[in-house]
Amino acid sequence: MLPIRAEAVSYAAGGAAILDEVSLTIAPGAPMLILGPNGAGKSVLLRLLHGLLRPEAGRITPAAAIRGAMVFQRPVLLRRSVLANLRYPMALAGVSRAERLRRAEVALAEVGLSALAGRPARRLSGGEQQRLALARAAALEPEVLFLDEPCASLDPAATRAVEEIIARIATRGTKIVMTTHDLGQARRLAGEVVFLHRGRVVESALAERFFAGPASAEGAAFLQGELLW
Ligand SMILES: Nc1ncnc2c1ncn2[C@@H]1O[C@H](COP(=O)(O)OP(=O)(O)OP(=O)(O)O)[C@@H](O)[C@H]1O
């Protein structure tokens, strides 16, 4: 699946341009953080890269229907047990029964939910639900995992727990591509940064370089908290 290449990808909705000739390459390595002010087009870009939306112009390769796995800001869980939520997508993906059991057990332990395996998933707390959503995606052992503001509705402790899980998934070789509004979180997790502003990629850089001093005026203003949209 990797590298995934977006070449001059444009997208519009309701007559308004949302993404304008966006090009980027997702290659194996440390997490890619897509940053930018509200409305920059981050979520739309993530959905295009995953395959939930089709570009109106330009192309994304490989041309699979769906690329990798995705976790949303609010997890979409089945009205079933924690364990059933974990196993179901693996069954759809054709993972054998024995392997499903093994991976589910490992995944639950990794996100600290082993004791809650039999609970109805929708009764978990917000933080637990997001940990379950991550475990469910990771159990598919995707080459690339897209995360759209996975900590947006979590408190600081739950956020840290989710960050640790993301970092662990990344060290196992899954490429993380994620959006966040939390610059502290971006600094902690990012290997590379794609900075989006009004539907365009303004900068694409190693995280260290971007945070030490963005090359663009927009990037600098964004880090100062002075770029509102
Ligand atoms: N289906 C749609 N129809 C019309 N406009 C849309 C649609 N989806 C997104 N937009 C618009 O496209 C722009 C980019 O939206 P997107 O959600 O990708 O931004 P974002 O960078 O993720 O923003 P935020 O940081 O606020 O989540 C916004 O102006 C939004 O209103």
The ligand as an SDF file (V2000), in Angstrom:
LIG
                    3D

 31 33  0  0  0  0  0  0  0  0999 V2000
  -19.5270   17.8900    2.4530 N   0  0  0  0  0  0  0  0  0  0  0  0
  -19.2100   19.1750    2.4940 C   0  0  0  0  0  0  0  0  0  0  0  0
  -19.9790   20.1070    1.8920 N   0  0  0  0  0  0  0  0  0  0  0  0
  -19.6580   21.4000    1.9000 C   0  0  0  0  0  0  0  0  0  0  0  0
  -18.5800   21.8860    2.5260 N   0  0  0  0  0  0  0  0  0  0  0  0
  -17.7950   21.0250    3.1650 C   0  0  0  0  0  0  0  0  0  0  0  0
  -18.0520   19.6250    3.1890 C   0  0  0  0  0  0  0  0  0  0  0  0
  -17.0860   19.0130    3.9160 N   0  0  0  0  0  0  0  0  0  0  0  0
  -16.2540   20.0080    4.3030 C   0  0  0  0  0  0  0  0  0  0  0  0
  -16.6770   21.2140    3.8600 N   0  0  0  0  0  0  0  0  0  0  0  0
  -15.9980   22.4990    4.0670 C   0  0  0  0  0  0  0  0  0  0  0  0
  -14.6520   22.3370    3.6540 O   0  0  0  0  0  0  0  0  0  0  0  0
  -13.7740   23.0760    4.4740 C   0  0  0  0  0  0  0  0  0  0  0  0
  -12.7290   22.1460    5.0680 C   0  0  0  0  0  0  0  0  0  0  0  0
  -13.3420   21.2640    5.9820 O   0  0  0  0  0  0  0  0  0  0  0  0
  -12.5020   20.2480    6.8750 P   0  0  0  0  0  0  0  0  0  0  0  0
  -13.4510   19.6210    7.8170 O   0  0  0  0  0  0  0  0  0  0  0  0
  -11.6830   19.3760    6.0130 O   0  0  0  0  0  0  0  0  0  0  0  0
  -11.5290   21.2450    7.6250 O   0  0  0  0  0  0  0  0  0  0  0  0
  -10.5520   20.9450    8.8300 P   0  0  0  0  0  0  0  0  0  0  0  0
   -9.2290   21.5320    8.4450 O   0  0  0  0  0  0  0  0  0  0  0  0
  -10.5950   19.5140    9.1880 O   0  0  0  0  0  0  0  0  0  0  0  0
  -11.2280   21.8430    9.9370 O   0  0  0  0  0  0  0  0  0  0  0  0
  -11.3300   21.6680   11.5280 P   0  0  0  0  0  0  0  0  0  0  0  0
   -9.9520   21.9050   11.9890 O   0  0  0  0  0  0  0  0  0  0  0  0
  -12.2640   22.7720   11.8900 O   0  0  0  0  0  0  0  0  0  0  0  0
  -11.8640   20.2910   11.7870 O   0  0  0  0  0  0  0  0  0  0  0  0
  -14.6610   23.7530    5.5110 C   0  0  0  0  0  0  0  0  0  0  0  0
  -14.8680   25.0710    5.0950 O   0  0  0  0  0  0  0  0  0  0  0  0
  -15.9350   22.9450    5.4910 C   0  0  0  0  0  0  0  0  0  0  0  0
  -17.0060   23.7260    5.8460 O   0  0  0  0  0  0  0  0  0  0  0  0
  1  2  1  0
  2  3  1  0
  2  7  2  0
  3  4  2  0
  4  5  1  0
  5  6  2  0
  6  7  1  0
  6 10  1  0
  7  8  1  0
  8  9  2  0
  9 10  1  0
 10 11  1  0
 11 12  1  0
 11 30  1  0
 12 13  1  0
 13 14  1  0
 13 28  1  0
 14 15  1  0
 15 16  1  0
 16 17  2  0
 16 18  1  0
 16 19  1  0
 19 20  1  0
 20 21  2  0
 20 22  1  0
 20 23  1  0
 23 24  1  0
 24 25  2  0
 24 26  1  0
 24 27  1  0
 28 29  1  0
 28 30  1  0
 30 31  1  0
M  END
$$$$
